[in-house]
Structure formats: structure tokens, C-alpha cells
Amino acid sequence: MMKYEEENARLKDESPCARIRADLKLCLLESDCVKKHKKTPRECLQSNDPSVPTECQALRNTFFECKRSLLDNRTRFRGRKGY
């Protein structure tokens, strides 16, 4: 997942789902869609470009579920998804 250069590296953003968002950003920025085709990460996700790895698609789904669980009242009992 997240590639830290230092052992104790932390994200500045401590909000819920921030780790998944950072992983998704890194995955998209390293994909061929952004590097070779010179598209923005948003364009790559919206167009369902085949050059976007399935790992990025899975992270996108996990990020969606995490954000959705913030609005779900049942998470008081179950906890946030993807965390």
C-alpha cells in the first residue's frame, strides 16, 4: 500500500479515510494513464481507462465504502470500513 521513506512517517491529514485516499493518489499517479497518456487522475477514473490497474479500482471502491460508512449510523456498532 503506502510507501513510506522513513519508518515513522505520518500523513498530515488525520481525517477518516485519509490513508486510503493517499494510497489511491499514489496508485493513480504511478499508472500508465497518467504517465503515458498525460491525463489527470480524475479523468482516468471517470473514463474507466483500461490502463488503470485493478489495484487502483479496488482502492477507489474501498475509499467510496469508507466515505459512505461515515454517513451510516450503523457504524457506531460496526466501525468504519476500510480503516
VMD Tcl script that draws the C-alpha trace (Angstrom):
set ca {
  {0.00 0.00 0.00}
  {1.54 3.28 1.17}
  {5.25 3.57 0.52}
  {6.94 5.46 3.32}
  {10.57 6.51 3.03}
  {11.01 6.88 6.77}
  {9.89 4.40 9.37}
  {7.91 6.91 11.44}
  {6.47 8.88 8.50}
  {2.93 10.15 9.05}
  {0.33 11.89 6.94}
  {-0.54 15.49 7.75}
  {-4.17 14.72 7.08}
  {-5.51 12.77 10.07}
  {-9.13 12.71 8.87}
  {-11.02 9.46 8.40}
  {-10.18 7.66 5.15}
  {-7.04 9.77 4.63}
  {-4.76 6.74 4.31}
  {-6.91 5.18 1.62}
  {-7.08 8.50 -0.24}
  {-3.28 8.79 -0.16}
  {-2.89 5.22 -1.42}
  {-5.35 5.90 -4.24}
  {-3.49 9.07 -5.22}
  {-0.15 7.29 -5.36}
  {-1.61 4.40 -7.33}
  {-3.16 6.72 -9.90}
  {-0.06 8.89 -10.23}
  {2.04 5.80 -10.97}
  {-0.39 4.40 -13.56}
  {0.22 4.47 -17.31}
  {-2.92 6.53 -17.81}
  {-1.34 9.50 -16.01}
  {2.26 8.96 -17.04}
  {1.96 7.98 -20.71}
  {-1.44 9.35 -21.76}
  {-0.98 12.62 -19.82}
  {-4.47 12.55 -18.31}
  {-5.40 13.76 -14.88}
  {-6.14 11.11 -12.24}
  {-9.78 12.21 -12.18}
  {-10.10 11.75 -15.95}
  {-8.56 8.28 -15.68}
  {-11.08 7.17 -13.06}
  {-14.10 8.72 -14.74}
  {-13.36 7.29 -18.18}
  {-12.67 3.77 -16.82}
  {-9.43 3.73 -18.79}
  {-8.09 0.17 -19.25}
  {-4.56 1.32 -18.42}
  {-5.60 1.97 -14.80}
  {-4.57 -1.06 -12.71}
  {-7.21 -3.13 -10.95}
  {-5.49 -2.26 -7.65}
  {-6.46 1.38 -8.19}
  {-10.03 0.39 -8.98}
  {-10.14 -1.64 -5.76}
  {-8.76 1.31 -3.78}
  {-11.39 3.55 -5.35}
  {-14.13 1.18 -4.20}
  {-12.61 0.94 -0.70}
  {-12.40 4.73 -0.49}
  {-16.05 5.00 -1.54}
  {-17.10 2.48 1.11}
  {-15.07 4.31 3.76}
  {-16.67 7.67 2.94}
  {-20.09 6.06 2.79}
  {-19.62 4.47 6.19}
  {-19.07 7.94 7.70}
  {-22.71 8.77 6.93}
  {-24.11 5.40 8.01}
  {-25.50 5.36 11.55}
  {-24.81 1.65 11.88}
  {-21.06 2.35 12.00}
  {-21.42 3.21 15.65}
  {-21.65 -0.53 16.21}
  {-19.60 -1.92 13.33}
  {-16.80 0.61 12.88}
  {-15.61 2.32 9.70}
  {-14.95 0.19 6.65}
  {-11.54 0.14 5.05}
  {-9.77 1.54 8.07}
}
mol new
graphics top color blue
foreach p $ca { graphics top sphere $p radius 0.5 }
foreach p [lrange $ca 0 end-1] q [lrange $ca 1 end] { graphics top cylinder $p $q radius 0.2 }
display resetview
